[in-house]
Amino acid sequence: MYFDGSLMKTGAGAGLLFISPLGVHMRYIIRIHFAASNNIAEYEALVNGLKIAIELGVRRLDVRDDSQLVIDQVMKASNCHDPKMEAYCKEVRRLEDKFHGLELVHIARRYNEAAVELAKIASTRGTVPPDALSRDLHEPSVDLGSGADVETAALRQTDTIEVLLAVTEVMEAEQRPGRPFDWRTPFLDCLIQCEISED
């Protein structure tokens, strides 16, 4: 199994290429629909690839990727200092027990081009090739801790309020004497100050 994760402005994604002992190729594209770093996209590719291999009944698997960090962390050549990476490492080790043989090998990027291309299609939300399967991930494959979720939700709420206040300022600047009532005002009052008009 070759895997790769990708993060671009359009989103995150992962690509997987399975090659059977008889040379049969199976390609997977995984579109990630939650906030993810490039390393998380790499780990999502690995974790989901292992899960797919288990679903297919694979018992022995050679895994190859060009991410030195992910391979070293999983193979215990380097430590996971980030709790998120540690959570993914634990999940990989849990899935590892489902195989009779599992080997992870770091390879040069030029030998991983097929998986890199699939990951790019996933992260750019490109058209899925007819010979590839696709999956959509709407939440991480591991528990990344509720603290990060609360912090992200608070940031989103703050950003939303700032946008609404900016819209209100623009509307107030547009208001001139003799101009009709702006229908957006009650909605903004409700969203910003939780004030609901009686009508």
Residue, then its C-alpha position, 0 to 999 in steps of 0.5 A: m500500500y502506498f499512501d499520501g496526505s495533502l493539504m491545499k487551500t481547497g481542503a485536505g485529502a488522502g490518496l491510497l494505492f493498493i497493489s496485490p501480489l498479482g499486480v492488481h491496482m486499487r486506487y482510493i481517494i479520501r476527501i477530508h472535510f474537517a480542519a487538518s494539518n498536512n501531518i493529520a492528512e498523512y495519518e488519515a491516509l495511513v489509518n484509513g488505508l489500514k482499515i480498508a486493507i482489513e475490510l478487504g481481508v488483507r493479512r500481510l501488508d507492506v506500507r510505503d510513504d514519503s513522510q519520514l515523520v509519520i513512518d518514524q513515529v509509527m516505527k518508534a524511531s522518533n517520539c510523538h510530542d504532539p498529542k494529536m500525532e500520539a493519538y494517531c500512532k496509538e490507532v495505527r498500533r491498534l490496527e497493526d494487531k489485525f495483521h499477521g505481518l505489517e511493515l512500514v517503509h519510508i520511500a523517496r517521493r518520486y516512488n510515491e507519485a501515484a498516491v501523491e496524485l490521488a491525494k492531490i485530486a482529493s485535496t483539490r476536490g478534483t474529479v474522481p477517476p472512473d477507476a478509483l473509489s472515494r470516501d468522505l471523512h467528516e470527522p477525524s478517525v481518532d479522538l483529537g481531544s475536546g479542548a481543541d474542538v472547544e477552542t475551534a468553536a470559540l474562534r468560529q463564534t468570534d469570527t462570526i460575530e466580527v463579520l456580523l458587526a462589520v455588516t452592521e457598520v456597513m448598513e449603518a453607513e448606508q442608512r440615510p434620511g428618507r431611505p426605507f427601513d432595511w429589512r436586514t436590521p432585525f435579523l442582525d439584531c437577533l444574531i448579534q444581541c439575541e434580540i427578537s422583534e415582537d412582530 
